[in-house]
Amino acid sequence: MFSRVEFDRRIACARDAMASAGVDLLLVDSGELLAWLTGYTVSETMCRAAFLSREGDAWFTLRALDEAPCREKSWISDVVGFADTGFTLA
């Protein structure tokens, strides 16, 4: 994948765009943009998102079974997994 320096450049680019638009929090759930910004994506899973604030650490939320691969491939260390039971998609 890409180096942390490259991801830092991408994060800075995203935060510059956020500042220009007056946005405090970016929610990323598109597979292509997840890969670009975080280095991780799951093509089959719709229930996942990365959150990037203009300041502070980013975090990722996704199915618990995808936590380990996400931690391995992404620069984001705050990865929150949820169980597959107890919810439905409308």
Backbone atoms as SQL, in Angstrom:
CREATE TABLE atoms (id INTEGER PRIMARY KEY, chain TEXT, resi INTEGER, resn TEXT, atom TEXT, x REAL, y REAL, z REAL);
INSERT INTO atoms VALUES
  (1, 'A', 1, 'MET', 'N', 0.852, -1.181, 0.000),
  (2, 'A', 1, 'MET', 'CA', 0.000, 0.000, 0.000),
  (3, 'A', 1, 'MET', 'C', 0.892, 1.237, 0.000),
  (4, 'A', 2, 'PHE', 'N', 0.408, 2.322, 0.493),
  (5, 'A', 2, 'PHE', 'CA', 1.151, 3.573, 0.473),
  (6, 'A', 2, 'PHE', 'C', 1.822, 3.824, 1.815),
  (7, 'A', 3, 'SER', 'N', 2.802, 4.709, 1.815),
  (8, 'A', 3, 'SER', 'CA', 3.516, 5.062, 3.056),
  (9, 'A', 3, 'SER', 'C', 2.652, 5.971, 3.921),
  (10, 'A', 4, 'ARG', 'N', 3.020, 6.066, 5.175),
  (11, 'A', 4, 'ARG', 'CA', 2.304, 6.964, 6.083),
  (12, 'A', 4, 'ARG', 'C', 2.444, 8.417, 5.621),
  (13, 'A', 5, 'VAL', 'N', 3.569, 8.755, 5.028),
  (14, 'A', 5, 'VAL', 'CA', 3.762, 10.115, 4.500),
  (15, 'A', 5, 'VAL', 'C', 2.708, 10.422, 3.440),
  (16, 'A', 6, 'GLU', 'N', 2.440, 9.464, 2.574),
  (17, 'A', 6, 'GLU', 'CA', 1.415, 9.657, 1.547),
  (18, 'A', 6, 'GLU', 'C', 0.039, 9.810, 2.180),
  (19, 'A', 7, 'PHE', 'N', -0.269, 8.986, 3.171),
  (20, 'A', 7, 'PHE', 'CA', -1.562, 9.131, 3.837),
  (21, 'A', 7, 'PHE', 'C', -1.657, 10.469, 4.570),
  (22, 'A', 8, 'ASP', 'N', -0.573, 10.930, 5.172),
  (23, 'A', 8, 'ASP', 'CA', -0.579, 12.242, 5.824),
  (24, 'A', 8, 'ASP', 'C', -0.880, 13.347, 4.815),
  (25, 'A', 9, 'ARG', 'N', -0.351, 13.218, 3.607),
  (26, 'A', 9, 'ARG', 'CA', -0.644, 14.193, 2.547),
  (27, 'A', 9, 'ARG', 'C', -2.130, 14.161, 2.197),
  (28, 'A', 10, 'ARG', 'N', -2.685, 12.969, 2.085),
  (29, 'A', 10, 'ARG', 'CA', -4.105, 12.826, 1.758),
  (30, 'A', 10, 'ARG', 'C', -4.989, 13.373, 2.874),
  (31, 'A', 11, 'ILE', 'N', -4.610, 13.109, 4.117),
  (32, 'A', 11, 'ILE', 'CA', -5.360, 13.627, 5.271),
  (33, 'A', 11, 'ILE', 'C', -5.342, 15.152, 5.252),
  (34, 'A', 12, 'ALA', 'N', -4.182, 15.730, 4.999),
  (35, 'A', 12, 'ALA', 'CA', -4.065, 17.194, 4.942),
  (36, 'A', 12, 'ALA', 'C', -4.935, 17.757, 3.828),
  (37, 'A', 13, 'CYS', 'N', -4.954, 17.088, 2.684),
  (38, 'A', 13, 'CYS', 'CA', -5.786, 17.518, 1.560),
  (39, 'A', 13, 'CYS', 'C', -7.263, 17.482, 1.941),
  (40, 'A', 14, 'ALA', 'N', -7.683, 16.397, 2.575),
  (41, 'A', 14, 'ALA', 'CA', -9.081, 16.274, 3.007),
  (42, 'A', 14, 'ALA', 'C', -9.427, 17.345, 4.031),
  (43, 'A', 15, 'ARG', 'N', -8.538, 17.575, 4.981),
  (44, 'A', 15, 'ARG', 'CA', -8.807, 18.589, 6.012),
  (45, 'A', 15, 'ARG', 'C', -8.834, 19.998, 5.425),
  (46, 'A', 16, 'ASP', 'N', -8.001, 20.275, 4.431),
  (47, 'A', 16, 'ASP', 'CA', -8.059, 21.576, 3.763),
  (48, 'A', 16, 'ASP', 'C', -9.415, 21.772, 3.091),
  (49, 'A', 17, 'ALA', 'N', -9.902, 20.729, 2.415),
  (50, 'A', 17, 'ALA', 'CA', -11.216, 20.812, 1.768),
  (51, 'A', 17, 'ALA', 'C', -12.317, 20.976, 2.811),
  (52, 'A', 18, 'MET', 'N', -12.180, 20.281, 3.940),
  (53, 'A', 18, 'MET', 'CA', -13.166, 20.411, 5.018),
  (54, 'A', 18, 'MET', 'C', -13.193, 21.837, 5.548),
  (55, 'A', 19, 'ALA', 'N', -12.019, 22.411, 5.766),
  (56, 'A', 19, 'ALA', 'CA', -11.940, 23.783, 6.278),
  (57, 'A', 19, 'ALA', 'C', -12.559, 24.767, 5.291),
  (58, 'A', 20, 'SER', 'N', -12.280, 24.579, 4.018),
  (59, 'A', 20, 'SER', 'CA', -12.847, 25.462, 2.993),
  (60, 'A', 20, 'SER', 'C', -14.369, 25.392, 2.953),
  (61, 'A', 21, 'ALA', 'N', -14.900, 24.207, 3.241),
  (62, 'A', 21, 'ALA', 'CA', -16.354, 24.006, 3.207),
  (63, 'A', 21, 'ALA', 'C', -17.017, 24.257, 4.560),
  (64, 'A', 22, 'GLY', 'N', -16.219, 24.521, 5.596),
  (65, 'A', 22, 'GLY', 'CA', -16.784, 24.732, 6.922),
  (66, 'A', 22, 'GLY', 'C', -17.296, 23.458, 7.568),
  (67, 'A', 23, 'VAL', 'N', -16.681, 22.337, 7.232),
  (68, 'A', 23, 'VAL', 'CA', -17.100, 21.034, 7.735),
  (69, 'A', 23, 'VAL', 'C', -16.170, 20.604, 8.867),
  (70, 'A', 24, 'ASP', 'N', -16.746, 20.179, 9.990),
  (71, 'A', 24, 'ASP', 'CA', -15.946, 19.751, 11.138),
  (72, 'A', 24, 'ASP', 'C', -15.668, 18.258, 11.166),
  (73, 'A', 25, 'LEU', 'N', -16.534, 17.463, 10.544),
  (74, 'A', 25, 'LEU', 'CA', -16.393, 16.017, 10.579),
  (75, 'A', 25, 'LEU', 'C', -16.742, 15.434, 9.211),
  (76, 'A', 26, 'LEU', 'N', -15.839, 14.603, 8.694),
  (77, 'A', 26, 'LEU', 'CA', -16.050, 13.927, 7.418),
  (78, 'A', 26, 'LEU', 'C', -16.357, 12.466, 7.690),
  (79, 'A', 27, 'LEU', 'N', -17.494, 11.999, 7.202),
  (80, 'A', 27, 'LEU', 'CA', -17.876, 10.590, 7.292),
  (81, 'A', 27, 'LEU', 'C', -17.617, 9.983, 5.922),
  (82, 'A', 28, 'VAL', 'N', -16.766, 8.954, 5.889),
  (83, 'A', 28, 'VAL', 'CA', -16.382, 8.324, 4.632),
  (84, 'A', 28, 'VAL', 'C', -16.902, 6.892, 4.632),
  (85, 'A', 29, 'ASP', 'N', -17.790, 6.566, 3.677),
  (86, 'A', 29, 'ASP', 'CA', -18.281, 5.194, 3.594),
  (87, 'A', 29, 'ASP', 'C', -18.186, 4.616, 2.190),
  (88, 'A', 30, 'SER', 'N', -17.741, 5.372, 1.237),
  (89, 'A', 30, 'SER', 'CA', -17.526, 4.881, -0.123),
  (90, 'A', 30, 'SER', 'C', -16.256, 4.034, -0.148),
  (91, 'A', 31, 'GLY', 'N', -16.336, 2.856, -0.746),
  (92, 'A', 31, 'GLY', 'CA', -15.184, 1.958, -0.788),
  (93, 'A', 31, 'GLY', 'C', -13.943, 2.597, -1.388),
  (94, 'A', 32, 'GLU', 'N', -14.110, 3.314, -2.494),
  (95, 'A', 32, 'GLU', 'CA', -12.966, 3.943, -3.152),
  (96, 'A', 32, 'GLU', 'C', -12.341, 5.012, -2.278),
  (97, 'A', 33, 'LEU', 'N', -13.168, 5.859, -1.660),
  (98, 'A', 33, 'LEU', 'CA', -12.635, 6.921, -0.811),
  (99, 'A', 33, 'LEU', 'C', -12.049, 6.358, 0.482),
  (100, 'A', 34, 'LEU', 'N', -12.658, 5.289, 1.021),
  (101, 'A', 34, 'LEU', 'CA', -12.063, 4.628, 2.192),
  (102, 'A', 34, 'LEU', 'C', -10.653, 4.153, 1.878),
  (103, 'A', 35, 'ALA', 'N', -10.483, 3.509, 0.726),
  (104, 'A', 35, 'ALA', 'CA', -9.156, 3.033, 0.333),
  (105, 'A', 35, 'ALA', 'C', -8.188, 4.202, 0.173),
  (106, 'A', 36, 'TRP', 'N', -8.619, 5.276, -0.452),
  (107, 'A', 36, 'TRP', 'CA', -7.761, 6.437, -0.682),
  (108, 'A', 36, 'TRP', 'C', -7.333, 7.090, 0.629),
  (109, 'A', 37, 'LEU', 'N', -8.276, 7.249, 1.553),
  (110, 'A', 37, 'LEU', 'CA', -7.995, 7.966, 2.783),
  (111, 'A', 37, 'LEU', 'C', -7.379, 7.093, 3.872),
  (112, 'A', 38, 'THR', 'N', -7.794, 5.834, 3.958),
  (113, 'A', 38, 'THR', 'CA', -7.380, 5.003, 5.096),
  (114, 'A', 38, 'THR', 'C', -6.487, 3.820, 4.731),
  (115, 'A', 39, 'GLY', 'N', -6.527, 3.396, 3.473),
  (116, 'A', 39, 'GLY', 'CA', -5.791, 2.205, 3.080),
  (117, 'A', 39, 'GLY', 'C', -6.573, 0.929, 3.261),
  (118, 'A', 40, 'TYR', 'N', -7.816, 1.030, 3.722),
  (119, 'A', 40, 'TYR', 'CA', -8.620, -0.162, 3.975),
  (120, 'A', 40, 'TYR', 'C', -10.012, -0.001, 3.382),
  (121, 'A', 41, 'THR', 'N', -10.511, -1.066, 2.802),
  (122, 'A', 41, 'THR', 'CA', -11.897, -1.111, 2.350),
  (123, 'A', 41, 'THR', 'C', -12.346, -2.567, 2.276),
  (124, 'A', 42, 'VAL', 'N', -13.627, -2.751, 2.386),
  (125, 'A', 42, 'VAL', 'CA', -14.239, -4.067, 2.225),
  (126, 'A', 42, 'VAL', 'C', -15.303, -3.903, 1.155),
  (127, 'A', 43, 'SER', 'N', -15.167, -4.614, 0.063),
  (128, 'A', 43, 'SER', 'CA', -16.077, -4.398, -1.060),
  (129, 'A', 43, 'SER', 'C', -17.498, -4.886, -0.787),
  (130, 'A', 44, 'GLU', 'N', -17.664, -5.909, 0.013),
  (131, 'A', 44, 'GLU', 'CA', -18.985, -6.507, 0.224),
  (132, 'A', 44, 'GLU', 'C', -19.737, -5.929, 1.419),
  (133, 'A', 45, 'THR', 'N', -19.079, -5.212, 2.281),
  (134, 'A', 45, 'THR', 'CA', -19.693, -4.752, 3.521),
  (135, 'A', 45, 'THR', 'C', -20.175, -3.318, 3.379),
  (136, 'A', 46, 'MET', 'N', -21.458, -3.115, 3.588),
  (137, 'A', 46, 'MET', 'CA', -22.006, -1.770, 3.506),
  (138, 'A', 46, 'MET', 'C', -21.956, -1.033, 4.840),
  (139, 'A', 47, 'CYS', 'N', -21.829, -1.754, 5.920),
  (140, 'A', 47, 'CYS', 'CA', -21.904, -1.154, 7.256),
  (141, 'A', 47, 'CYS', 'C', -20.508, -0.865, 7.782),
  (142, 'A', 48, 'ARG', 'N', -19.864, 0.146, 7.201),
  (143, 'A', 48, 'ARG', 'CA', -18.555, 0.560, 7.679),
  (144, 'A', 48, 'ARG', 'C', -18.351, 2.018, 7.319),
  (145, 'A', 49, 'ALA', 'N', -17.570, 2.716, 8.146),
  (146, 'A', 49, 'ALA', 'CA', -17.288, 4.119, 7.875),
  (147, 'A', 49, 'ALA', 'C', -16.060, 4.554, 8.649),
  (148, 'A', 50, 'ALA', 'N', -15.337, 5.481, 8.054),
  (149, 'A', 50, 'ALA', 'CA', -14.241, 6.159, 8.738),
  (150, 'A', 50, 'ALA', 'C', -14.703, 7.583, 9.011),
  (151, 'A', 51, 'PHE', 'N', -14.244, 8.129, 10.098),
  (152, 'A', 51, 'PHE', 'CA', -14.596, 9.482, 10.508),
  (153, 'A', 51, 'PHE', 'C', -13.305, 10.278, 10.667),
  (154, 'A', 52, 'LEU', 'N', -13.228, 11.405, 9.985),
  (155, 'A', 52, 'LEU', 'CA', -12.061, 12.274, 10.054),
  (156, 'A', 52, 'LEU', 'C', -12.525, 13.644, 10.513),
  (157, 'A', 53, 'SER', 'N', -12.027, 14.072, 11.667),
  (158, 'A', 53, 'SER', 'CA', -12.348, 15.415, 12.141),
  (159, 'A', 53, 'SER', 'C', -11.271, 16.377, 11.654),
  (160, 'A', 54, 'ARG', 'N', -11.599, 17.660, 11.653),
  (161, 'A', 54, 'ARG', 'CA', -10.598, 18.638, 11.206),
  (162, 'A', 54, 'ARG', 'C', -9.408, 18.669, 12.144),
  (163, 'A', 55, 'GLU', 'N', -9.629, 18.303, 13.392),
  (164, 'A', 55, 'GLU', 'CA', -8.550, 18.237, 14.377),
  (165, 'A', 55, 'GLU', 'C', -8.723, 16.945, 15.162),
  (166, 'A', 56, 'GLY', 'N', -7.644, 16.365, 15.597),
  (167, 'A', 56, 'GLY', 'CA', -7.734, 15.156, 16.402),
  (168, 'A', 56, 'GLY', 'C', -7.616, 13.890, 15.574),
  (169, 'A', 57, 'ASP', 'N', -7.764, 12.786, 16.255),
  (170, 'A', 57, 'ASP', 'CA', -7.580, 11.477, 15.636),
  (171, 'A', 57, 'ASP', 'C', -8.822, 11.032, 14.875),
  (172, 'A', 58, 'ALA', 'N', -8.586, 10.271, 13.829),
  (173, 'A', 58, 'ALA', 'CA', -9.671, 9.662, 13.063),
  (174, 'A', 58, 'ALA', 'C', -10.072, 8.359, 13.736),
  (175, 'A', 59, 'TRP', 'N', -11.261, 7.852, 13.399),
  (176, 'A', 59, 'TRP', 'CA', -11.674, 6.548, 13.896),
  (177, 'A', 59, 'TRP', 'C', -12.455, 5.832, 12.809),
  (178, 'A', 60, 'PHE', 'N', -12.558, 4.519, 12.989),
  (179, 'A', 60, 'PHE', 'CA', -13.194, 3.639, 12.014),
  (180, 'A', 60, 'PHE', 'C', -14.205, 2.793, 12.768),
  (181, 'A', 61, 'THR', 'N', -15.382, 2.587, 12.200),
  (182, 'A', 61, 'THR', 'CA', -16.357, 1.659, 12.767),
  (183, 'A', 61, 'THR', 'C', -16.807, 0.697, 11.672),
  (184, 'A', 62, 'LEU', 'N', -16.872, -0.576, 12.029),
  (185, 'A', 62, 'LEU', 'CA', -17.230, -1.605, 11.071),
  (186, 'A', 62, 'LEU', 'C', -17.560, -2.890, 11.805),
  (187, 'A', 63, 'ARG', 'N', -17.964, -3.899, 11.067),
  (188, 'A', 63, 'ARG', 'CA', -18.305, -5.192, 11.671),
  (189, 'A', 63, 'ARG', 'C', -17.109, -5.723, 12.457),
  (190, 'A', 64, 'ALA', 'N', -17.387, -6.335, 13.592),
  (191, 'A', 64, 'ALA', 'CA', -16.333, -6.849, 14.464),
  (192, 'A', 64, 'ALA', 'C', -15.423, -7.832, 13.735),
  (193, 'A', 65, 'LEU', 'N', -15.974, -8.629, 12.832),
  (194, 'A', 65, 'LEU', 'CA', -15.147, -9.609, 12.139),
  (195, 'A', 65, 'LEU', 'C', -14.149, -8.952, 11.182),
  (196, 'A', 66, 'ASP', 'N', -14.346, -7.674, 10.862),
  (197, 'A', 66, 'ASP', 'CA', -13.420, -6.952, 9.987),
  (198, 'A', 66, 'ASP', 'C', -12.418, -6.084, 10.758),
  (199, 'A', 67, 'GLU', 'N', -12.498, -6.079, 12.085),
  (200, 'A', 67, 'GLU', 'CA', -11.595, -5.244, 12.890),
  (201, 'A', 67, 'GLU', 'C', -10.125, -5.563, 12.648),
  (202, 'A', 68, 'ALA', 'N', -9.749, -6.823, 12.750),
  (203, 'A', 68, 'ALA', 'CA', -8.334, -7.198, 12.623),
  (204, 'A', 68, 'ALA', 'C', -7.758, -6.820, 11.258),
  (205, 'A', 69, 'PRO', 'N', -8.432, -7.147, 10.145),
  (206, 'A', 69, 'PRO', 'CA', -7.879, -6.727, 8.848),
  (207, 'A', 69, 'PRO', 'C', -7.774, -5.206, 8.722),
  (208, 'A', 70, 'CYS', 'N', -8.730, -4.487, 9.283),
  (209, 'A', 70, 'CYS', 'CA', -8.695, -3.031, 9.232),
  (210, 'A', 70, 'CYS', 'C', -7.478, -2.502, 9.992),
  (211, 'A', 71, 'ARG', 'N', -7.239, -3.031, 11.174),
  (212, 'A', 71, 'ARG', 'CA', -6.077, -2.603, 11.963),
  (213, 'A', 71, 'ARG', 'C', -4.772, -2.898, 11.228),
  (214, 'A', 72, 'GLU', 'N', -4.717, -3.990, 10.491),
  (215, 'A', 72, 'GLU', 'CA', -3.504, -4.365, 9.760),
  (216, 'A', 72, 'GLU', 'C', -3.229, -3.443, 8.573),
  (217, 'A', 73, 'LYS', 'N', -4.283, -2.998, 7.894),
  (218, 'A', 73, 'LYS', 'CA', -4.094, -2.279, 6.636),
  (219, 'A', 73, 'LYS', 'C', -4.225, -0.767, 6.742),
  (220, 'A', 74, 'SER', 'N', -4.824, -0.280, 7.800),
  (221, 'A', 74, 'SER', 'CA', -5.075, 1.151, 7.917),
  (222, 'A', 74, 'SER', 'C', -4.131, 1.795, 8.925),
  (223, 'A', 75, 'TRP', 'N', -3.914, 3.076, 8.746),
  (224, 'A', 75, 'TRP', 'CA', -3.129, 3.860, 9.699),
  (225, 'A', 75, 'TRP', 'C', -3.976, 4.250, 10.913),
  (226, 'A', 76, 'ILE', 'N', -5.280, 4.048, 10.845),
  (227, 'A', 76, 'ILE', 'CA', -6.175, 4.418, 11.950),
  (228, 'A', 76, 'ILE', 'C', -6.053, 3.379, 13.057),
  (229, 'A', 77, 'SER', 'N', -5.794, 3.836, 14.266),
  (230, 'A', 77, 'SER', 'CA', -5.653, 2.903, 15.391),
  (231, 'A', 77, 'SER', 'C', -6.942, 2.751, 16.197),
  (232, 'A', 78, 'ASP', 'N', -7.835, 3.714, 16.117),
  (233, 'A', 78, 'ASP', 'CA', -9.100, 3.652, 16.850),
  (234, 'A', 78, 'ASP', 'C', -10.142, 2.980, 15.959),
  (235, 'A', 79, 'VAL', 'N', -10.221, 1.659, 16.072),
  (236, 'A', 79, 'VAL', 'CA', -11.142, 0.863, 15.256),
  (237, 'A', 79, 'VAL', 'C', -12.179, 0.250, 16.178),
  (238, 'A', 80, 'VAL', 'N', -13.446, 0.550, 15.920),
  (239, 'A', 80, 'VAL', 'CA', -14.544, 0.079, 16.760),
  (240, 'A', 80, 'VAL', 'C', -15.379, -0.913, 15.958),
  (241, 'A', 81, 'GLY', 'N', -15.482, -2.136, 16.466),
  (242, 'A', 81, 'GLY', 'CA', -16.265, -3.157, 15.801),
  (243, 'A', 81, 'GLY', 'C', -17.607, -3.358, 16.473),
  (244, 'A', 82, 'PHE', 'N', -18.594, -3.784, 15.700),
  (245, 'A', 82, 'PHE', 'CA', -19.905, -4.094, 16.261),
  (246, 'A', 82, 'PHE', 'C', -20.326, -5.477, 15.799),
  (247, 'A', 83, 'ALA', 'N', -21.142, -6.115, 16.613),
  (248, 'A', 83, 'ALA', 'CA', -21.625, -7.474, 16.305),
  (249, 'A', 83, 'ALA', 'C', -22.604, -7.447, 15.147),
  (250, 'A', 84, 'ASP', 'N', -22.691, -8.527, 14.420),
  (251, 'A', 84, 'ASP', 'CA', -23.605, -8.628, 13.288),
  (252, 'A', 84, 'ASP', 'C', -25.054, -8.834, 13.701),
  (253, 'A', 85, 'THR', 'N', -25.306, -9.127, 14.952),
  (254, 'A', 85, 'THR', 'CA', -26.674, -9.387, 15.418),
  (255, 'A', 85, 'THR', 'C', -27.316, -8.122, 15.947),
  (256, 'A', 86, 'GLY', 'N', -28.616, -8.088, 15.891),
  (257, 'A', 86, 'GLY', 'CA', -29.349, -7.008, 16.539),
  (258, 'A', 86, 'GLY', 'C', -29.641, -5.799, 15.668),
  (259, 'A', 87, 'PHE', 'N', -29.335, -5.833, 14.375),
  (260, 'A', 87, 'PHE', 'CA', -29.699, -4.716, 13.529),
  (261, 'A', 87, 'PHE', 'C', -30.080, -5.217, 12.146),
  (262, 'A', 88, 'THR', 'N', -30.857, -4.418, 11.457),
  (263, 'A', 88, 'THR', 'CA', -31.219, -4.725, 10.075),
  (264, 'A', 88, 'THR', 'C', -31.053, -3.494, 9.238),
  (265, 'A', 89, 'LEU', 'N', -30.813, -3.676, 7.973),
  (266, 'A', 89, 'LEU', 'CA', -30.736, -2.554, 7.044),
  (267, 'A', 89, 'LEU', 'C', -32.112, -2.339, 6.444),
  (268, 'A', 90, 'ALA', 'N', -32.542, -1.121, 6.410),
  (269, 'A', 90, 'ALA', 'CA', -33.859, -0.810, 5.850),
  (270, 'A', 90, 'ALA', 'C', -33.798, -0.681, 4.350);
